[in-house]
Amino acid sequence: MIPEIEQQSPQDIKTFQEAKLKDALYYLSKHSPYYQRLFKSHQIEISEIQTLEDLTQIPTTSKEDLQRFNDDFICVPKHKIIDYSTTSGTLGQPVSFALTDTDLERLAYNEAISFACAGVKSEDIIQLMTTMDRRFMAGLAYFLGARKLGAAIIRVGAGVPELQWDSILKFKPTYLIAVPSFLIKLIDHAKRHKIPLNDSGIKGVICIGEPIRNSDFSLNTLGAAIQKDWNIDLFSTYASTEMSTAFTECEAQQGGHHHPELIIVELLDAHNQPVADGQVGELTITTLGVEAMPLLRFKTGDMLQAHPSKCSCGRTTVRLGPVVGRKQQMIKYKGTTLYPQAVINVLASFEAIEAFVIEISSSDLETDELLLHIAAQTPTDTFKQEIQDHLKAKLRVIPTIEFCDSATIKRIQQSETGHKAVLVIDRRI
């Protein structure tokens, strides 16, 4: 189930997207209060935007714009809206997204072809280990996509390893949709209760919310820890509520495939200009075919790299590499640029580390400071030196480390967010 456009030449894909872009600009100029103001205030004649390169003439849209003018992005009358979703609020206040029936059909198509990309077929059974409630778009998208593909889906929801295994053993799903770190809990439960992991019938997992690969597509510490005990395929998928589109790995597992019929992608530098080939940039997207709340040049805040070479699966579309970090969380530490995820990957390789929080702050000289709060089984100076040596070898930096107990780290996490435990606290914002 590979859409024809995803096997065309790069030039044919570009020509196709430029035609779709003109349709999108016309739609926004007629129906979007926000973009009508934007075009007028910047004296933009949409008829002059003919190519993808011309997009740089249009200002970008930020998460703050969505927060301040949320309702002005809606392009349809209220009676046409049949679902409301809400973003996770990773870097600020959550934003509401309205969807029409057409948008839900588009969402279903997106996830169906994304599942197919990972090798899921209509005869497969998928176990959904994430919520569909709380206005969460992803859970709804997975459900709709499975129906569109013709696969069965078991809606177990998040958490509770015992319940997950009960469903796995009873219904025999072939694929899971899960947060990777939760798979570790499933593995531990199976070991304690003598459940044969590799006889469970699970072929693969669509991994959401956390990275499982390094920038070279090799498994990171978390991914390797899963596959060490469980012989299953792991597929990365990257998506967001704002995009209503997913970038999912195929069986080659060399980055998430772009669906050009659904979205235009740009990777931009700090000046909102395209980065050079092979360079990391901020993913900036223009949605195609969205009816209620289409977005034009929306900056996601995610930093990643594009891979344009043809994939062994036959798709010629651009592949997006693992997210290396959030733009607002970029750290300039003692002359080195890095992102918290790189630190997380290093700390996750130590089995003796029970919990941690990365704290970013500004010094009196307005330079970035990095403090690691770590709960460890052996909080000794020797172990601290071992961690610092490993950080220096991998990242060329030696952050300050403060040992504390797990309860203290939990209090730090909860006091900062009030609900969801976090690994990174950025006090510069």
JOWO-V115512 format. One record per pair of residues at least 4 apart in sequence whose ideal C-beta (glycine too) atoms are under 6 Angstrom apart, sorted by the first residue. I is the first residue (numbers start at 1). J is the second residue. D is the distance in Angstrom with one decimal. If there is no record, write none. Layout:
i->I j->J d->D
i->I j->J d->D
This chain:
i->1 j->116 d->3.8
i->2 j->6 d->5.6
i->2 j->7 d->6.0
i->5 j->16 d->5.8
i->5 j->260 d->5.7
i->5 j->261 d->5.4
i->6 j->315 d->4.9
i->6 j->317 d->5.0
i->7 j->314 d->5.8
i->7 j->316 d->5.9
i->8 j->12 d->3.9
i->8 j->13 d->5.3
i->13 j->260 d->5.0
i->17 j->260 d->5.4
i->17 j->264 d->5.6
i->18 j->51 d->5.7
i->20 j->288 d->4.8
i->24 j->288 d->5.8
i->25 j->46 d->4.2
i->25 j->49 d->5.9
i->27 j->31 d->5.9
i->28 j->32 d->4.4
i->28 j->35 d->4.1
i->29 j->46 d->5.5
i->31 j->75 d->3.7
i->32 j->36 d->6.0
i->32 j->75 d->5.0
i->33 j->72 d->4.3
i->34 j->69 d->5.3
i->34 j->72 d->4.1
i->34 j->73 d->5.0
i->37 j->41 d->5.9
i->39 j->44 d->4.4
i->49 j->54 d->4.5
i->50 j->54 d->5.7
i->58 j->297 d->5.6
i->60 j->272 d->5.5
i->60 j->297 d->4.6
i->60 j->299 d->5.1
i->61 j->65 d->5.1
i->61 j->295 d->6.0
i->61 j->297 d->5.7
i->61 j->298 d->4.6
i->62 j->299 d->5.6
i->63 j->92 d->5.9
i->65 j->69 d->6.0
i->66 j->95 d->4.6
i->67 j->93 d->5.4
i->67 j->95 d->5.8
i->70 j->95 d->5.9
i->70 j->96 d->5.9
i->73 j->293 d->4.9
i->74 j->98 d->5.5
i->74 j->293 d->5.8
i->76 j->80 d->4.3
i->76 j->100 d->5.8
i->76 j->292 d->5.1
i->80 j->100 d->5.0
i->81 j->98 d->4.4
i->82 j->101 d->5.7
i->83 j->99 d->4.4
i->84 j->96 d->5.8
i->84 j->98 d->5.8
i->84 j->135 d->5.9
i->85 j->97 d->4.7
i->85 j->135 d->5.2
i->85 j->137 d->3.9
i->85 j->241 d->5.5
i->86 j->94 d->4.8
i->86 j->96 d->5.5
i->86 j->135 d->4.1
i->87 j->94 d->5.1
i->87 j->95 d->4.7
i->87 j->241 d->4.6
i->89 j->93 d->5.8
i->89 j->94 d->3.8
i->91 j->301 d->5.9
i->91 j->328 d->5.5
i->97 j->241 d->5.4
i->97 j->293 d->5.5
i->98 j->292 d->4.3
i->98 j->293 d->5.6
i->99 j->103 d->3.9
i->99 j->104 d->5.6
i->99 j->292 d->5.4
i->100 j->291 d->4.7
i->100 j->292 d->4.8
i->102 j->291 d->4.5
i->103 j->290 d->5.9
i->103 j->291 d->5.3
i->103 j->292 d->5.4
i->106 j->289 d->5.3
i->107 j->141 d->4.9
i->107 j->144 d->5.7
i->107 j->244 d->5.7
i->108 j->144 d->3.8
i->108 j->145 d->5.6
i->108 j->148 d->4.1
i->110 j->245 d->5.3
i->110 j->246 d->5.9
i->110 j->262 d->5.7
i->111 j->141 d->4.8
i->111 j->142 d->6.0
i->111 j->145 d->2.3
i->112 j->145 d->4.6
i->112 j->148 d->3.8
i->112 j->149 d->4.3
i->114 j->246 d->4.4
i->114 j->248 d->4.0
i->115 j->120 d->3.9
i->115 j->145 d->5.6
i->115 j->149 d->5.4
i->117 j->248 d->4.8
i->117 j->250 d->4.9
i->117 j->257 d->5.5
i->118 j->206 d->6.0
i->118 j->235 d->4.2
i->118 j->248 d->5.5
i->119 j->251 d->5.2
i->120 j->124 d->5.0
i->120 j->151 d->6.0
i->120 j->175 d->5.5
i->122 j->149 d->5.8
i->122 j->150 d->3.4
i->122 j->151 d->5.6
i->124 j->151 d->4.8
i->124 j->174 d->4.5
i->124 j->175 d->5.7
i->125 j->152 d->4.5
i->125 j->173 d->4.3
i->125 j->174 d->5.5
i->126 j->146 d->5.2
i->126 j->151 d->5.5
i->126 j->153 d->4.8
i->126 j->175 d->4.8
i->127 j->154 d->4.5
i->127 j->156 d->5.9
i->127 j->167 d->6.0
i->127 j->173 d->4.0
i->127 j->176 d->5.0
i->128 j->142 d->5.6
i->128 j->153 d->5.7
i->128 j->155 d->5.2
i->128 j->177 d->5.2
i->129 j->156 d->6.0
i->129 j->177 d->5.9
i->129 j->178 d->4.1
i->130 j->139 d->5.0
i->130 j->158 d->5.5
i->131 j->136 d->5.3
i->131 j->139 d->5.2
i->131 j->157 d->5.5
i->131 j->158 d->5.3
i->132 j->139 d->3.7
i->132 j->140 d->5.7
i->137 j->141 d->5.8
i->137 j->241 d->4.6
i->141 j->145 d->5.9
i->142 j->177 d->5.5
i->143 j->153 d->5.9
i->146 j->151 d->4.7
i->146 j->153 d->4.0
i->154 j->167 d->5.5
i->154 j->171 d->5.4
i->154 j->173 d->5.8
i->156 j->164 d->5.8
i->156 j->167 d->5.1
i->161 j->185 d->5.2
i->161 j->186 d->5.4
i->161 j->189 d->3.9
i->167 j->171 d->5.5
i->168 j->200 d->5.7
i->172 j->201 d->5.0
i->174 j->203 d->5.0
i->175 j->204 d->5.3
i->176 j->205 d->4.5
i->177 j->206 d->4.6
i->178 j->182 d->5.3
i->178 j->183 d->5.8
i->178 j->205 d->5.7
i->179 j->209 d->4.7
i->179 j->210 d->5.9
i->180 j->207 d->4.7
i->180 j->210 d->4.8
i->180 j->212 d->5.2
i->180 j->222 d->5.3
i->181 j->210 d->5.9
i->183 j->226 d->5.0
i->187 j->229 d->5.0
i->187 j->230 d->5.9
i->190 j->195 d->3.9
i->190 j->197 d->5.1
i->197 j->230 d->4.9
i->198 j->231 d->5.0
i->202 j->232 d->5.3
i->204 j->232 d->5.6
i->204 j->233 d->3.7
i->204 j->235 d->6.0
i->205 j->232 d->5.9
i->205 j->234 d->5.6
i->206 j->235 d->5.3
i->206 j->237 d->5.4
i->207 j->212 d->5.1
i->207 j->234 d->5.5
i->207 j->236 d->5.7
i->208 j->237 d->5.9
i->211 j->322 d->5.0
i->212 j->222 d->5.8
i->212 j->223 d->3.6
i->212 j->234 d->5.3
i->212 j->236 d->5.8
i->213 j->217 d->5.3
i->213 j->220 d->5.9
i->213 j->236 d->5.9
i->213 j->322 d->4.9
i->214 j->218 d->5.0
i->214 j->220 d->5.1
i->217 j->254 d->5.3
i->219 j->223 d->3.4
i->219 j->224 d->4.5
i->220 j->345 d->5.2
i->221 j->345 d->5.8
i->221 j->348 d->4.4
i->221 j->349 d->4.5
i->222 j->348 d->5.9
i->223 j->234 d->5.6
i->226 j->230 d->5.8
i->235 j->249 d->4.6
i->236 j->249 d->5.0
i->237 j->246 d->5.4
i->237 j->248 d->4.2
i->238 j->247 d->4.6
i->238 j->256 d->5.0
i->239 j->246 d->3.9
i->242 j->298 d->5.8
i->243 j->285 d->5.4
i->244 j->290 d->6.0
i->245 j->262 d->4.7
i->245 j->263 d->4.5
i->247 j->256 d->3.0
i->247 j->320 d->4.9
i->248 j->256 d->5.4
i->249 j->253 d->5.0
i->249 j->256 d->5.7
i->250 j->313 d->4.2
i->252 j->311 d->5.6
i->252 j->312 d->4.8
i->252 j->313 d->5.5
i->255 j->307 d->5.1
i->255 j->319 d->3.1
i->255 j->320 d->5.6
i->255 j->321 d->5.2
i->256 j->320 d->4.8
i->257 j->315 d->5.5
i->257 j->317 d->5.3
i->257 j->319 d->5.8
i->258 j->265 d->6.0
i->258 j->317 d->4.3
i->258 j->318 d->4.5
i->262 j->288 d->5.6
i->263 j->285 d->5.4
i->263 j->287 d->5.7
i->263 j->288 d->5.9
i->264 j->286 d->4.1
i->265 j->285 d->5.8
i->266 j->284 d->4.4
i->267 j->275 d->5.0
i->267 j->281 d->3.1
i->267 j->306 d->5.6
i->268 j->272 d->5.1
i->268 j->281 d->5.2
i->268 j->282 d->5.1
i->268 j->284 d->5.1
i->269 j->273 d->5.4
i->269 j->275 d->5.1
i->269 j->281 d->5.9
i->275 j->279 d->4.0
i->275 j->281 d->3.7
i->280 j->303 d->5.4
i->280 j->305 d->5.0
i->280 j->324 d->6.0
i->282 j->299 d->5.8
i->282 j->303 d->5.7
i->282 j->327 d->5.1
i->283 j->300 d->4.6
i->283 j->302 d->4.9
i->283 j->304 d->5.9
i->284 j->297 d->5.6
i->284 j->299 d->5.0
i->285 j->298 d->5.4
i->286 j->296 d->5.3
i->286 j->297 d->5.9
i->287 j->294 d->5.0
i->287 j->295 d->5.1
i->290 j->294 d->4.1
i->301 j->326 d->5.1
i->301 j->327 d->5.0
i->302 j->323 d->4.8
i->303 j->324 d->5.2
i->303 j->325 d->5.2
i->303 j->327 d->5.6
i->304 j->320 d->5.5
i->304 j->321 d->5.3
i->304 j->323 d->5.1
i->305 j->321 d->4.3
i->306 j->318 d->5.1
i->307 j->319 d->4.4
i->308 j->318 d->5.3
i->310 j->316 d->5.1
i->311 j->315 d->4.9
i->324 j->339 d->5.4
i->325 j->329 d->5.7
i->325 j->339 d->2.4
i->325 j->341 d->5.1
i->329 j->340 d->5.5
i->329 j->426 d->5.8
i->331 j->338 d->5.4
i->331 j->360 d->6.0
i->331 j->368 d->5.1
i->332 j->337 d->5.8
i->332 j->368 d->5.1
i->333 j->368 d->5.2
i->333 j->370 d->5.2
i->333 j->397 d->5.3
i->336 j->396 d->5.4
i->336 j->397 d->5.2
i->338 j->342 d->5.0
i->338 j->395 d->5.7
i->340 j->358 d->5.2
i->340 j->424 d->4.4
i->342 j->395 d->5.7
i->343 j->358 d->5.6
i->344 j->423 d->6.0
i->346 j->390 d->5.9
i->346 j->391 d->5.6
i->346 j->394 d->5.2
i->347 j->353 d->5.7
i->347 j->356 d->5.4
i->352 j->376 d->5.4
i->352 j->377 d->4.5
i->352 j->378 d->5.8
i->353 j->374 d->5.9
i->353 j->376 d->5.4
i->354 j->375 d->4.5
i->354 j->406 d->5.4
i->355 j->375 d->4.4
i->355 j->406 d->4.8
i->355 j->409 d->4.6
i->356 j->374 d->4.7
i->357 j->373 d->4.4
i->357 j->409 d->5.4
i->357 j->412 d->5.3
i->358 j->372 d->5.9
i->358 j->424 d->4.8
i->359 j->371 d->4.4
i->359 j->425 d->4.9
i->360 j->426 d->4.6
i->360 j->428 d->6.0
i->361 j->369 d->4.8
i->361 j->427 d->4.4
i->362 j->366 d->5.6
i->362 j->428 d->5.1
i->363 j->367 d->4.8
i->363 j->369 d->5.2
i->370 j->399 d->3.9
i->371 j->400 d->4.9
i->372 j->399 d->5.3
i->372 j->401 d->4.9
i->373 j->402 d->5.4
i->373 j->404 d->5.6
i->373 j->409 d->5.6
i->374 j->401 d->5.9
i->374 j->403 d->5.7
i->375 j->405 d->5.6
i->375 j->406 d->4.3
i->375 j->409 d->5.3
i->378 j->383 d->5.0
i->379 j->403 d->3.8
i->384 j->401 d->5.2
i->388 j->398 d->4.9
i->391 j->395 d->5.4
i->392 j->398 d->5.2
i->404 j->408 d->4.1
i->411 j->415 d->5.9
i->413 j->421 d->4.2
i->413 j->422 d->5.4
i->416 j->425 d->5.3
i->417 j->422 d->5.6
